[in-house]
Amino acid sequence: IYHACFEVCPALYEADTDGRAADYNRMKERGACIMNEQAKAASREYWRKYREANKEKVNAYQRKWRKANPDKVKAAQKRYWEKKAAEAAEGGEA
């Protein structure tokens, strides 16, 4: 993971095995680079426009990644449908 904050505070980026969540949590704990709502909105808008302008490139990359990582795709689909089932069960009980 690369983030501009790592140039300012390289201690935030330590090699670990738990991936992005650990990096984000470490940044959050130290109060580093947590964006405010206005910055988040600007970032979302930027990436929305980027994806719109580079749709074929993005789709090709996603297809390539899914083909190279079928186990991760399957695990993500499993988590998604388990979450949907849990939400449906909660909605049915209310």
Phi, psi and chi 1 to 4 in degrees:
 res  aa     phi    psi   chi1   chi2   chi3   chi4
   1 ILE       -  134.2  -63.2  170.8      -      -
   2 TYR  -117.7  134.9  175.8   79.6      -      -
   3 HIS  -144.0  144.2 -166.5  -82.1      -      -
   4 ALA   -56.7  -28.4      -      -      -      -
   5 CYS   -62.8  -26.3  -63.1      -      -      -
   6 PHE   -68.7  -23.9  -62.7  141.6      -      -
   7 GLU   -70.6  -37.8  -70.0  178.8    0.8      -
   8 VAL   -76.0  -41.8  177.0      -      -      -
   9 CYS  -133.9   80.5 -174.6      -      -      -
  10 PRO   -62.0  -18.0   12.8  -18.9      -      -
  11 ALA   -63.9  -21.8      -      -      -      -
  12 LEU   -68.1  -27.9  -68.2  174.4      -      -
  13 TYR  -103.6   92.1 -169.0   74.0      -      -
  14 GLU  -113.4  142.6  -59.1  163.1   -1.0      -
  15 ALA   -65.8  125.4      -      -      -      -
  16 ASP  -145.9  172.2   59.7   16.2      -      -
  17 THR   -99.9   -7.7   57.4      -      -      -
  18 ASP   -97.0    7.8   39.3   -2.4      -      -
  19 GLY    72.2 -151.8      -      -      -      -
  20 ARG   -58.7  -41.0  -78.3 -168.8  -63.0 -172.0
  21 ALA   -59.6  -41.2      -      -      -      -
  22 ALA   -66.1  -40.8      -      -      -      -
  23 ASP   -61.9  -46.2  -70.8  -25.1      -      -
  24 TYR   -63.5  -45.7  176.4   78.3      -      -
  25 ASN   -62.8  -38.7  -71.0  -25.7      -      -
  26 ARG   -64.1  -41.9 -167.5  166.8   31.1 -101.8
  27 MET   -64.0  -43.3  -72.7  170.5   50.2      -
  28 LYS   -64.3  -42.0 -169.8  172.7 -179.4  179.1
  29 GLU   -59.8  -36.8  -72.9  168.5    5.9      -
  30 ARG   -89.9   -1.1  -63.8  178.5 -172.8  175.8
  31 GLY    72.5   24.8      -      -      -      -
  32 ALA   -96.7  129.6      -      -      -      -
  33 CYS    52.8   34.9  -65.3      -      -      -
  34 ILE   -84.7  117.5  -56.4  -57.4      -      -
  35 MET   -74.3  145.5  -68.6 -169.3  -74.9      -
  36 ASN   -79.3  173.6   63.1   26.2      -      -
  37 GLU   -62.5  -36.8  -69.5  -55.8  -45.0      -
  38 GLN   -65.6  -41.7 -174.9  178.5    9.1      -
  39 ALA   -67.4  -39.5      -      -      -      -
  40 LYS   -61.9  -42.7  -73.0  179.0 -173.5  178.1
  41 ALA   -63.4  -41.3      -      -      -      -
  42 ALA   -64.6  -41.1      -      -      -      -
  43 SER   -64.6  -44.6  178.8      -      -      -
  44 ARG   -59.9  -42.1  -78.3 -168.5  -59.7  -90.7
  45 GLU   -65.1  -43.5  179.9   65.4   15.4      -
  46 TYR   -57.7  -50.8  170.3   82.9      -      -
  47 TRP   -69.7  -31.3  -74.0  109.9      -      -
  48 ARG   -61.9  -45.8 -174.3 -171.2   64.8   75.8
  49 LYS   -66.0  -39.8  -72.3 -179.3  179.4  179.0
  50 TYR   -60.9  -48.8  174.3   86.1      -      -
  51 ARG   -62.8  -37.2  -74.5 -172.5  -60.1  -88.5
  52 GLU   -65.8  -42.5 -171.9  176.5  -61.5      -
  53 ALA   -74.6  -25.5      -      -      -      -
  54 ASN  -120.5   38.3  -63.5  -78.0      -      -
  55 LYS   -56.5  -47.0 -168.6  171.8 -166.1  169.2
  56 GLU   -64.6  -41.2  -68.4  175.3   10.8      -
  57 LYS   -63.9  -45.1 -177.2  178.3  176.2 -178.6
  58 VAL   -64.0  -45.7  169.7      -      -      -
  59 ASN   -62.6  -40.9  -70.7  -14.1      -      -
  60 ALA   -62.6  -42.7      -      -      -      -
  61 TYR   -63.1  -43.4  174.3   81.4      -      -
  62 GLN   -63.9  -41.8  -70.4  174.6  -17.2      -
  63 ARG   -61.1  -44.5  -80.2 -169.2  -59.4  -86.5
  64 LYS   -61.5  -43.9 -179.0  179.9  174.2 -174.8
  65 TRP   -64.9  -45.3 -173.7   89.4      -      -
  66 ARG   -61.9  -38.0  -75.2 -168.4  -62.2  -92.6
  67 LYS   -67.0  -35.7 -173.0  174.2 -177.3  179.3
  68 ALA   -81.2  -17.7      -      -      -      -
  69 ASN  -130.9   57.1  -63.2  -75.5      -      -
  70 PRO   -63.0  -31.5   21.8  -31.1      -      -
  71 ASP   -66.2  -39.0   52.4  -29.8      -      -
  72 LYS   -70.1  -37.9  -68.6 -179.1 -179.0 -178.2
  73 VAL   -62.7  -45.7  171.8      -      -      -
  74 LYS   -63.1  -41.5 -170.5  172.7 -175.2  175.6
  75 ALA   -65.2  -40.2      -      -      -      -
  76 ALA   -65.9  -41.3      -      -      -      -
  77 GLN   -63.8  -40.4  -71.1  172.6  -19.0      -
  78 LYS   -61.7  -47.6 -178.0 -179.7 -179.5 -147.7
  79 ARG   -59.9  -42.0  -75.3 -168.8  -51.5  -88.8
  80 TYR   -60.3  -49.9  173.3   82.8      -      -
  81 TRP   -72.4  -30.7  -72.3  110.3      -      -
  82 GLU   -65.8  -39.9  -72.9  173.1  -10.6      -
  83 LYS   -64.3  -44.2  179.0 -179.2  168.2 -174.2
  84 LYS   -62.8  -39.9  -73.1  -65.7 -178.2 -176.2
  85 ALA   -64.6  -41.2      -      -      -      -
  86 ALA   -64.9  -41.5      -      -      -      -
  87 GLU   -63.5  -41.1  -71.1  172.4   -2.1      -
  88 ALA   -65.6  -39.1      -      -      -      -
  89 ALA   -65.4  -40.2      -      -      -      -
  90 GLU   -65.7  -41.3  -73.2  178.4   10.2      -
  91 GLY   -66.7  -33.5      -      -      -      -
  92 GLY   -73.9  -28.6      -      -      -      -
  93 GLU   -79.5  -25.4  -66.1  174.4   -0.9      -
  94 ALA   -71.9      -      -      -      -      -
